[in-house]
């Protein structure tokens, strides 16, 4: 099976989507929704939306909680039923 040019972009899509979904889950307002893979030209928009979402999460003091939630989401494909503490 041969890789297409989009295959190399999938890890970036996943990383940006996890950041955006985690910020949404924490109640932060985000610019883009991460419901599916966008067309390759939109990757830069997803990157900016992910950076903005990360900045909002950090500003609200939710960085550690977001890290734990993102890790859980990445491993299981869903967020835990209760939020982890921000210890």
C-alpha positions in Angstrom: 0.0 0.0 0.0 1.4 3.4 -1.0 1.3 6.5 1.2 -0.5 9.4 -0.2 0.6 13.0 0.4 -2.2 13.4 3.0 -0.9 10.4 5.1 2.1 12.5 6.4 -0.3 15.1 7.7 -2.5 12.8 9.8 -0.4 13.1 12.9 -0.7 16.9 12.8 -4.4 16.6 12.3 -4.7 14.3 15.3 -2.6 16.6 17.5 -4.5 19.7 16.6 -7.9 18.0 16.9 -7.0 16.6 20.4 -6.0 20.1 21.5 -9.2 21.7 20.1 -11.5 18.9 21.4 -9.9 19.1 24.9 -10.4 22.9 25.0 -14.0 22.5 23.9 -14.5 19.8 26.6 -13.2 22.2 29.3 -15.7 24.8 28.2 -13.2 27.1 26.4 -14.4 28.9 23.3 -12.5 27.7 20.2 -12.4 28.9 16.6 -12.9 25.6 14.8 -14.5 22.4 15.5 -12.5 19.2 15.1 -15.2 16.8 13.9 -13.3 15.3 11.0 -10.2 15.6 8.9 -10.1 18.9 6.9 -8.6 19.3 3.5 -4.8 19.6 3.6 -4.9 23.4 2.8 -6.9 23.9 6.0 -4.1 22.4 8.2 -2.7 25.9 8.9 -6.1 27.0 10.1 -6.3 24.0 12.4 -2.8 24.8 13.7 -3.8 28.3 14.5 -7.1 27.3 16.1 -5.1 24.7 18.2 -2.6 27.4 19.3 -5.4 29.8 20.2 -7.3 27.0 22.1 -4.1 26.2 24.0 -3.6 29.8 24.9 -7.1 30.1 26.3 -6.6 26.9 28.3 -3.4 28.2 29.8 -4.8 31.6 30.5 -7.7 30.0 32.4 -5.2 27.9 34.5 -6.4 24.6 33.0 -3.2 23.4 31.4 -2.5 20.4 33.7 -6.1 19.3 33.5 -6.1 19.7 29.7 -2.9 17.6 29.5 -4.5 14.8 31.5 -7.7 14.9 29.5 -5.9 15.0 26.2 -3.8 12.0 27.1 -6.9 10.1 28.2 -8.7 11.1 25.0 -5.7 10.1 22.8 -5.4 6.7 24.5 -9.1 5.8 24.7 -10.9 8.0 22.2 -13.1 9.6 24.8 -12.9 11.9 27.8 -13.3 10.5 31.3 -16.7 10.9 33.0 -15.3 13.2 35.7 -12.6 15.9 35.3 -9.2 15.2 36.8 -8.1 17.7 39.5 -5.6 20.4 38.6 -3.0 19.4 41.2 
